Amino acid sequence: MMLYLKLAVCILPFLIIIRFLYIRDRHEKEPVGLMVKAFSWGFFSIIPVILLEMPFQSLLQRMNFHEAFISGIVPGLIEEGAKFAIFFLLILKNREFDEPYDGILYAALISLGFALSENLLYVFSNPVNVALIRAFTAVPGHAMFGISMGYFFFKSRYENPSLRRIYILSAFFFPALLHFSYNFVIKSSAFIGYYSLLALVCYLWFMIEVSKKRIREAEIHSENKEENR
């Protein structure tokens, strides 16, 4: 019974977020095959991510960096780097990336695919309360990192061509920074105690507001593109 409960708590948040993002794609629904592919590539990217993170983390530990810094910089660079590489290779030049909102949808799917594999590793090696905590923190956190990445990818495709390289670099830099900040806040309990919980709530509220604005901006661009066809 506990196994099924863990599985339900682990998977349900993903279904809710994916359904929400899919419904917001009001103009031209994306092919299910490519959506599944994006999610799957994100899911299996955890294998090279783990292989890269372990030596990087060991190196920083030998250099006596603080654990809060290590827990932020390692996933921030490597996990978001893996998601960036998948989007760059699979989606950026794909003909299905034909409206601004698609960038947010596909980047979020890649990010959620990775988050599901990570969630399964955490949840089935810990009590069910870990699954509940991650359902309200880590899972939406990864979705919002993906939204940020997709936002800058859509700007690189549909806005000022002279800024294309800056937007593409931002598609990696900003999610990495957000991921670093999230993990750093989690680990900051070592030196600010229970205030880290308040910091986490404020951080997630900020991320939700930013994500809502970015989704809306992508929707407006998609609406304008549809009208100009």
C-alpha distance (Angstrom), angle and dihedral (degrees) to the residues before:
residue distance angle dihedral
M1 . . .
M2 3.79 . .
L3 3.81 89.8 .
Y4 3.82 91.8 56.5
L5 3.80 91.2 45.7
K6 3.80 91.1 52.7
L7 3.79 90.7 47.4
A8 3.81 92.1 50.3
V9 3.82 93.8 47.6
C10 3.80 89.4 45.8
I11 3.81 97.6 51.2
L12 3.83 104.8 30.3
P13 3.85 96.7 74.2
F14 3.81 89.8 54.7
L15 3.79 92.6 52.2
I16 3.80 91.5 49.4
I17 3.82 94.8 49.0
I18 3.82 94.6 43.5
R19 3.80 91.3 48.8
F20 3.82 90.4 49.5
L21 3.82 92.7 50.6
Y22 3.81 93.2 44.1
I23 3.80 93.0 51.4
R24 3.82 90.2 52.1
D25 3.82 89.0 61.0
R26 3.79 92.9 88.7
H27 3.80 103.1 159.3
E28 3.78 109.6 51.9
K29 3.79 120.3 0.2
E30 3.78 114.9 -132.9
P31 3.83 121.0 -118.8
V32 3.79 111.2 -92.4
G33 3.81 90.8 -137.2
L34 3.79 93.8 60.9
M35 3.80 91.8 42.7
V36 3.82 90.5 53.5
K37 3.80 89.9 46.0
A38 3.82 92.2 52.3
F39 3.80 91.1 48.0
S40 3.82 92.2 46.1
W41 3.79 94.4 49.2
G42 3.79 88.1 51.3
F43 3.82 90.6 48.4
F44 3.81 95.6 52.1
S45 3.80 94.2 40.5
I46 3.79 86.9 83.6
I47 3.83 88.5 81.3
P48 3.83 97.3 64.2
V49 3.81 89.4 34.7
I50 3.82 92.3 59.4
L51 3.80 91.2 45.4
L52 3.81 90.2 53.7
E53 3.79 98.5 39.1
M54 3.80 97.3 54.3
P55 3.83 98.2 61.5
F56 3.82 92.1 37.8
Q57 3.80 91.1 52.5
S58 3.82 91.7 46.5
L59 3.81 90.5 51.1
L60 3.80 93.0 52.6
Q61 3.81 91.3 46.3
R62 3.81 90.3 53.7
M63 3.80 87.6 51.2
N64 3.85 88.4 55.4
F65 3.80 97.5 -119.1
H66 3.82 114.8 165.6
E67 3.80 114.7 -93.6
A68 3.81 91.8 -122.7
F69 3.81 90.1 56.8
I70 3.81 92.8 46.3
S71 3.81 93.0 48.8
G72 3.79 88.7 53.4
I73 3.78 105.0 39.6
V74 3.81 98.4 43.4
P75 3.83 98.3 54.5
G76 3.79 91.3 33.0
L77 3.78 93.2 59.9
I78 3.80 102.9 30.7
E79 3.81 103.2 35.3
E80 3.78 94.6 42.6
G81 3.80 88.9 41.7
A82 3.80 90.0 56.5
K83 3.81 92.1 49.1
F84 3.81 90.4 47.0
A85 3.81 91.2 51.7
I86 3.82 91.7 50.2
F87 3.80 92.8 50.8
F88 3.80 91.5 45.1
L89 3.82 93.1 50.9
L90 3.80 101.1 34.9
I91 3.81 108.1 29.8
L92 3.80 114.9 16.6
K93 3.82 96.4 78.2
N94 3.79 96.8 24.8
R95 3.82 113.4 122.0
E96 3.82 89.4 -131.2
F97 3.80 89.2 67.3
D98 3.79 87.9 82.9
E99 3.79 102.9 133.0
P100 3.82 133.5 41.6
Y101 3.82 97.5 -111.4
D102 3.82 89.9 58.1
G103 3.80 89.3 71.8
I104 3.78 91.5 59.9
L105 3.81 94.0 43.7
Y106 3.80 96.4 50.3
A107 3.81 95.4 41.1
A108 3.81 90.0 50.5
L109 3.82 90.8 49.6
I110 3.80 91.3 51.9
S111 3.79 90.6 48.1
L112 3.81 93.1 46.8
G113 3.80 91.0 48.5
F114 3.78 89.7 57.0
A115 3.81 91.3 43.2
L116 3.82 91.5 54.2
S117 3.80 93.3 54.7
E118 3.80 89.8 46.5
N119 3.79 90.6 46.7
L120 3.80 92.5 52.8
L121 3.80 90.5 53.2
Y122 3.80 92.5 49.9
V123 3.79 99.3 39.6
F124 3.79 100.3 48.5
S125 3.79 92.7 48.7
N126 3.82 94.2 48.0
P127 3.83 139.5 48.7
V128 3.81 120.5 -77.9
N129 3.82 91.6 -102.6
V130 3.82 87.8 69.6
A131 3.81 88.7 59.1
L132 3.81 90.4 50.9
I133 3.81 93.1 49.5
R134 3.80 92.7 47.5
A135 3.82 90.7 47.4
F136 3.82 89.2 64.2
T137 3.81 99.2 34.2
A138 3.82 120.8 20.2
V139 3.82 97.8 34.0
P140 3.83 97.2 51.7
G141 3.81 86.9 38.3
H142 3.80 91.7 60.8
A143 3.81 90.3 44.6
M144 3.79 90.3 54.4
F145 3.82 92.0 47.7
G146 3.80 86.6 54.3
I147 3.80 92.6 47.9
S148 3.80 89.5 53.3
M149 3.81 91.1 49.9
G150 3.80 93.2 47.7
Y151 3.80 90.8 47.8
F152 3.79 92.9 60.1
F153 3.80 92.5 41.8
F154 3.81 90.1 55.0
K155 3.81 90.1 49.3
S156 3.80 89.9 51.2
R157 3.80 89.3 53.6
Y158 3.79 102.4 40.1
E159 3.80 108.8 25.6
N160 3.82 138.2 59.8
P161 3.85 106.0 -19.8
S162 3.81 91.1 -151.3
L163 3.82 88.8 65.0
R164 3.80 95.0 46.5
R165 3.81 95.8 108.9
I166 3.79 91.9 47.2
Y167 3.81 91.0 51.5
I168 3.81 91.9 48.2
L169 3.80 91.4 50.3
S170 3.81 88.3 47.4
A171 3.82 89.2 53.7
F172 3.80 86.4 66.9
F173 3.79 102.4 29.6
F174 3.82 100.0 51.9
P175 3.83 98.2 46.4
A176 3.82 88.4 46.1
L177 3.81 90.0 51.5
L178 3.81 92.1 46.8
H179 3.81 91.3 48.2
F180 3.80 90.7 48.5
S181 3.81 90.5 49.9
Y182 3.81 92.9 48.7
N183 3.81 94.2 50.8
F184 3.80 92.2 41.9
V185 3.81 90.8 54.3
I186 3.82 90.3 49.7
K187 3.81 92.1 52.2
S188 3.79 94.5 40.4
S189 3.82 90.1 87.9
A190 3.81 84.7 89.0
F191 3.81 90.1 73.7
I192 3.82 107.8 15.4
G193 3.81 98.8 36.3
Y194 3.79 119.8 -158.8
Y195 3.79 91.1 -3.4
S196 3.80 85.2 79.9
L197 3.83 87.8 73.7
L198 3.80 90.6 56.5
A199 3.80 89.5 46.1
L200 3.82 89.7 51.9
V201 3.81 92.4 50.9
C202 3.81 90.8 49.6
Y203 3.78 91.2 46.8
L204 3.81 93.7 50.8
W205 3.82 91.1 46.4
F206 3.80 89.7 52.0
M207 3.81 91.4 48.1
I208 3.80 92.4 49.6
E209 3.79 91.5 52.2
V210 3.81 92.6 47.6
S211 3.82 91.4 47.1
K212 3.81 92.2 50.3
K213 3.81 90.7 53.0
R214 3.79 92.6 47.7
I215 3.79 92.7 48.6
R216 3.78 90.7 49.3
E217 3.81 92.4 48.5
A218 3.81 90.3 51.3
E219 3.82 90.1 48.5
I220 3.82 91.5 51.6
H221 3.81 90.9 50.0
S222 3.81 89.8 48.8
E223 3.81 91.3 49.5
N224 3.80 91.6 50.4
K225 3.79 91.4 48.0
E226 3.80 90.4 50.6
E227 3.81 91.6 50.8
N228 3.81 91.9 50.2
R229 3.81 94.2 54.1
